[in-house]
Amino acid sequence: MGLRRRRPASGGTAPLATRYRFTPDRTAAHPMAHLAGFRSFLQADAYAGYDGLYRSGVTEVACWVHFQR
């Protein structure tokens, strides 16, 4: 999934967008391949498929809903 919640500071007029990527199963191979080379912050739920990303330079920003549990 990709998400753009704000327009660029330069005043762009592009519409806000969300992109979902379908995968046939929930294996970790899909997020690892889709986010290969990504080095930033990732806010996600507790899905274990992201664990490999957190070990390879991605900083986990935990979901606050899950944090409360």
C-alpha positions as CSV (number, residue, x, y, z in Angstrom):
1,M,0.0,0.0,0.0
2,G,1.2,3.5,-0.7
3,L,-0.3,6.6,0.7
4,R,0.0,10.3,0.0
5,R,-2.0,12.3,2.5
6,R,-0.7,15.8,1.7
7,R,-0.1,17.8,-1.4
8,P,3.5,18.9,-1.9
9,A,4.5,22.2,-0.2
10,S,5.2,23.6,-3.7
11,G,1.4,23.8,-4.2
12,G,0.9,20.8,-6.5
13,T,-2.6,20.0,-7.5
14,A,-2.3,16.2,-7.9
15,P,-5.1,14.4,-6.1
16,L,-4.4,12.6,-2.8
17,A,-3.9,8.9,-3.4
18,T,-3.8,5.4,-1.8
19,R,-2.4,2.5,-3.6
20,Y,-3.0,-1.2,-2.7
21,R,-1.0,-4.0,-4.0
22,F,-2.7,-7.4,-4.1
23,T,-0.7,-10.6,-3.3
24,P,-2.0,-14.1,-3.5
25,D,-0.8,-15.0,0.1
26,R,0.6,-13.4,3.2
27,T,4.2,-14.5,3.0
28,A,7.0,-12.1,4.0
29,A,8.4,-12.3,0.5
30,H,5.9,-9.8,-0.9
31,P,6.6,-6.8,1.4
32,M,10.3,-7.6,1.2
33,A,10.3,-7.5,-2.6
34,H,7.9,-4.5,-2.8
35,L,9.9,-2.4,-0.4
36,A,13.4,-3.6,-1.4
37,G,15.8,-0.6,-1.1
38,F,13.3,1.3,1.1
39,R,15.2,3.0,4.0
40,S,12.9,5.2,6.0
41,F,10.0,4.9,8.5
42,L,7.2,2.3,8.2
43,Q,4.0,2.5,10.1
44,A,2.3,-0.8,10.0
45,D,0.3,-3.2,12.2
46,A,2.0,-6.2,13.9
47,Y,2.1,-8.3,10.8
48,A,5.3,-10.5,11.1
49,G,5.9,-10.2,7.4
50,Y,7.5,-6.8,8.0
51,D,10.0,-8.1,10.5
52,G,12.7,-8.6,7.9
53,L,12.4,-5.0,6.8
54,Y,13.0,-3.8,10.3
55,R,16.2,-5.8,10.4
56,S,17.4,-4.3,7.1
57,G,17.4,-0.6,7.8
58,V,13.7,0.3,8.0
59,T,12.6,2.0,11.2
60,E,9.4,0.6,12.7
61,V,6.8,3.2,13.8
62,A,4.4,1.1,15.7
63,C,0.6,1.3,15.2
64,W,-0.8,3.1,18.2
65,V,-4.0,1.0,18.2
66,H,-1.9,-2.1,18.8
67,F,0.3,-0.3,21.3
68,Q,-2.6,0.2,23.6
69,R,-3.4,-3.5,23.9
